[in-house]
Amino acid sequence: MPHLEAVHTLSTRADVWNVSNLHCRAQYQLLADAEPDLLCRVLNFFALQFLTPEQVHVQRQKDLLSIEIVIEGLSWHRAQVIAEKLRNLISVCSVDLQSADAAWAEAAQAAG
C-alpha cells in the first residue's frame, strides 16, 4: 500500500494575506454619529490585527465625529477589508480609504 502524500498543486490565486506582500501607508477618513464608544470600536479593528495607528485625529461637529486615521504596515487588500468592516458599523456614515503617500503628494502639489 503506498504512503499517503500531500498533493502538491500550484495555487490558482494570490495569497493576499501573505506577510511578504507589499505594505502600504493607508489613510482612513470616517464620518460617524458622535457616540461615546465609537472611537473604541473603530480602533479595535486595528488592534485585532496587532496594528497601532501612526496618527489619529478626531473632531466632533455637533452630532457627528470626523475621524482620520493614518496607519502603516498592512497590505492594500487588508486595508480595504478593514475599511469594509468599518462601513458595516451601524453609526458610521461614510469611510474613505486612500494611500497616505498619494494624499501627501497631492497636498504638497496643491500647496506648491
Contacts in CASP RR format, 6 or more apart in sequence:
PFRMAT RR
TARGET T0000
AUTHOR 0000-0000-0000
METHOD contacts of the structure
MODEL  1
MPHLEAVHTLSTRADVWNVSNLHCRAQYQLLADAEPDLLCRVLNFFALQF
LTPEQVHVQRQKDLLSIEIVIEGLSWHRAQVIAEKLRNLISVCSVDLQSA
DAAWAEAAQAAG
15 21 0 8 1.000
16 75 0 8 1.000
16 77 0 8 1.000
16 78 0 8 1.000
17 75 0 8 1.000
17 77 0 8 1.000
17 78 0 8 1.000
21 75 0 8 1.000
21 77 0 8 1.000
22 75 0 8 1.000
22 76 0 8 1.000
23 72 0 8 1.000
23 73 0 8 1.000
23 74 0 8 1.000
23 75 0 8 1.000
24 72 0 8 1.000
24 73 0 8 1.000
24 74 0 8 1.000
24 75 0 8 1.000
24 76 0 8 1.000
24 79 0 8 1.000
24 99 0 8 1.000
24 100 0 8 1.000
24 101 0 8 1.000
25 54 0 8 1.000
25 70 0 8 1.000
25 71 0 8 1.000
25 72 0 8 1.000
25 73 0 8 1.000
25 99 0 8 1.000
25 100 0 8 1.000
25 101 0 8 1.000
26 70 0 8 1.000
26 71 0 8 1.000
26 72 0 8 1.000
26 74 0 8 1.000
26 76 0 8 1.000
26 79 0 8 1.000
26 97 0 8 1.000
26 98 0 8 1.000
26 99 0 8 1.000
26 100 0 8 1.000
27 68 0 8 1.000
27 69 0 8 1.000
27 70 0 8 1.000
27 97 0 8 1.000
27 98 0 8 1.000
27 99 0 8 1.000
27 100 0 8 1.000
27 103 0 8 1.000
28 67 0 8 1.000
28 68 0 8 1.000
28 69 0 8 1.000
28 70 0 8 1.000
28 71 0 8 1.000
28 82 0 8 1.000
28 83 0 8 1.000
28 86 0 8 1.000
28 95 0 8 1.000
28 96 0 8 1.000
28 97 0 8 1.000
29 66 0 8 1.000
29 67 0 8 1.000
29 68 0 8 1.000
29 95 0 8 1.000
29 96 0 8 1.000
29 97 0 8 1.000
29 98 0 8 1.000
30 42 0 8 1.000
30 65 0 8 1.000
30 66 0 8 1.000
30 67 0 8 1.000
30 68 0 8 1.000
30 69 0 8 1.000
30 86 0 8 1.000
30 92 0 8 1.000
30 94 0 8 1.000
30 95 0 8 1.000
30 96 0 8 1.000
31 64 0 8 1.000
31 65 0 8 1.000
31 66 0 8 1.000
31 67 0 8 1.000
31 92 0 8 1.000
31 93 0 8 1.000
31 94 0 8 1.000
32 38 0 8 1.000
32 42 0 8 1.000
32 64 0 8 1.000
32 65 0 8 1.000
32 67 0 8 1.000
32 89 0 8 1.000
32 91 0 8 1.000
32 92 0 8 1.000
32 93 0 8 1.000
33 63 0 8 1.000
33 64 0 8 1.000
33 65 0 8 1.000
33 91 0 8 1.000
33 92 0 8 1.000
33 93 0 8 1.000
34 60 0 8 1.000
34 62 0 8 1.000
34 63 0 8 1.000
34 64 0 8 1.000
34 65 0 8 1.000
35 91 0 8 1.000
38 65 0 8 1.000
38 89 0 8 1.000
38 91 0 8 1.000
38 92 0 8 1.000
39 58 0 8 1.000
39 65 0 8 1.000
39 67 0 8 1.000
41 89 0 8 1.000
42 67 0 8 1.000
42 69 0 8 1.000
42 86 0 8 1.000
42 89 0 8 1.000
42 92 0 8 1.000
43 53 0 8 1.000
43 56 0 8 1.000
43 69 0 8 1.000
45 82 0 8 1.000
45 85 0 8 1.000
45 86 0 8 1.000
46 52 0 8 1.000
46 53 0 8 1.000
46 69 0 8 1.000
46 71 0 8 1.000
46 82 0 8 1.000
49 74 0 8 1.000
49 78 0 8 1.000
49 82 0 8 1.000
51 71 0 8 1.000
51 73 0 8 1.000
51 74 0 8 1.000
52 71 0 8 1.000
53 69 0 8 1.000
53 70 0 8 1.000
53 71 0 8 1.000
54 70 0 8 1.000
54 71 0 8 1.000
54 72 0 8 1.000
55 68 0 8 1.000
55 69 0 8 1.000
55 70 0 8 1.000
56 67 0 8 1.000
56 68 0 8 1.000
56 69 0 8 1.000
56 70 0 8 1.000
57 67 0 8 1.000
57 68 0 8 1.000
57 69 0 8 1.000
58 65 0 8 1.000
58 66 0 8 1.000
58 67 0 8 1.000
58 68 0 8 1.000
59 65 0 8 1.000
59 66 0 8 1.000
60 66 0 8 1.000
64 93 0 8 1.000
70 100 0 8 1.000
71 79 0 8 1.000
72 100 0 8 1.000
74 82 0 8 1.000
76 99 0 8 1.000
79 97 0 8 1.000
80 97 0 8 1.000
83 95 0 8 1.000
83 97 0 8 1.000
86 92 0 8 1.000
86 95 0 8 1.000
87 94 0 8 1.000
87 95 0 8 1.000
END
